[in-house]
């Protein structure tokens, strides 16, 4: 075996061991219902999962968190709007809420990397775009838009985003 081949094999084994250790730690955390890797990551300077919330932590675990920070990334769960029946009003309300959540997390609309838009009716696509355009600055994020059969709370639109701080 050549020296280059030995070195490549050693590097692959090292990467495989690192990945296996991370997967094992994540699986242990999932089974325990916690993020087991977070304390170890904090000690080594790695990213840590942080819930961004206003007010105190709920007494019982919520169904999901609306904003999570991991390292310099911000993940915002799907945001809907539940008043009226106008896609432009719904889109504006959703985008304003996302903007507030981003600002609370120390980010901004211009720092959104990915947006996923769920529409209750694809016929609302053009009107949604009228409101969406320009809300993320001169360089908008990548975006996926899909039509779904229904959204919670009779919302006409739901948007989730990934941003950075």
Secondary structure, DSSP 8 states (H G I E B T S, - for coil): --HHHHHHHHHHHHHHHHHHHHHHHHHHHHHHTS-THHHHHHHHT---EEE--SSS--SS--S--SEEEETTEEEEEEEE--SSS-HHHHHHHHHHHHHHHHHHTT--GGGEEEEEEEES-GGGHHHHHHHHTTTT-SS--EEEEEE-S--GGG-SEEEEEEEE-
